[in-house]
Amino acid sequence: MDLSEEERRLRSVLLRLPDTLPREGAFLSKRRIRQLHKAQRVARLASLDGAFDATLTTLRTQLAHPSEIVVDAISPILIPVKADSEESRVFRAATLAWSVPVSEGFGRRMRFLVRDQNNGKLIGVIGLTDPVFNLRPRDQWIRWSSADREERLVNVMDAFVLGALPPYSLLLGGKLVALLAASREVVRAFRTKYGDAKGVISKRWKDPRLVLLTTTSALGRSSLYNRLRIPGSIEYLTEVETDTVSDWYTQGFGHFHLSDHVFSQLQQVLARRGHPYADGNRFGDGPNWKLRVIRQAAEELGVPTGFLRHGIRRQVYVVPLAHNTVSFLRGKSKRPRYKTMSCDKIAEFWRDRWATPRAERHPAWRDWSPSQLTGPLRRLHAATKMQGA
């Protein structure tokens, strides 16, 4: 194998990766999963470089102080996020708080800020993107054919980020944000943005209706989504609620543990060989472009691709938005019969079911300070600068 010195070093890095990963099939603790993602999180903070202070200031101005919150009157509103806008800067700043770094999404993408209308502060964020083509639990639950999936996957979106920021998260605001992702307002926003669109790959005119959301828990098993439902309306389904799927977990494949630097080197391997994957991901090329780059470059370097099994098995949830979601996705129904609710109705249910009881049982939320979030971020960023030096 005729490799350059740089490629031989890269090959050695890939060959050592499996030794740093969990054993196959293990269910990991949340602490262990955070540790596995730490390098990725540090790299993201380091990439901000001189923009870190401004980003942190943006985040701090969005956070509510507990004294600004009236629990029984929390009133969420969804603010659509457009590219290269002030809202997009707020969205990126907010996701710095996540212990598992948030991706940018791919293909179709809808992002929302969730604000409290009473004080203008940020409750949380919602990010929806194109679903992966193959997701075994989802596909088994729907029981659709490959032709049905190819034709109707356009009616599905995946929630790549759902979450609340403190102090709202201390009041179980994450449940509110997750429910709002399935709201009537989101369904309408999808219809406005993507209705009557021409498929980039199929080149055919389509009439997409958002009837299903999927999401995966960031830290293995989820306490946030389990048994999350509004009777007769929104419900997050997984192994607890259904018996039609043998395994409601992803298989633990991915590439988050490869740094941006390593991925860039793999692209260069393909570029030197004139491979078309090296040119970058274009919309319509599919969501697995990075995996294809990594696999192809690994083949060029003579490295088995077992290092792509990172071992983190994430719990999968499906959120049907219509009474006849499955029938619609299998082509048996022509129109969805929606069971979504408005943001106001969702908030009313959430306040009575979760927020008010939580505030009464755990009054310590009132002692939270924004510095409890921004302080650790600043220290982590300072540590990355010291390492770089």
ABEGO torsion letter per residue (X at the ends): XBBBAAAAAAAAAAAAAAAABBBBGBBBBAAAAAAAAAAAAAAAAAAAEAAAAAAAAAAAAABBBAAABBAAABBBBBBBBBBGBAAAAAAAAAAAABABBBBAEBEBBBBBBBBBAAAGBBABBBBBBBBBABBAAAAAAAGBBAAAAAAAAAABBBBABBEBBOAAAAAGAAAAAAAAAABAAAAAAAAAAABGBBBAAAGBBBBBBBABBBBBBABEBBAAABGBBBBGBBBBBBAAABAABABABBAGBEAAABBAAAAAAAAAAAAAAGBAAAAEBBBGAEAAAAAAAAAAAAAAAGBBAAAABAGBBBBBBBBBABAAAAAAAAGABABBBBABBBAAAAAAAAAAAAAAAAAAABAAAAABBAAAAAAAAAAAAAAAAAAAX
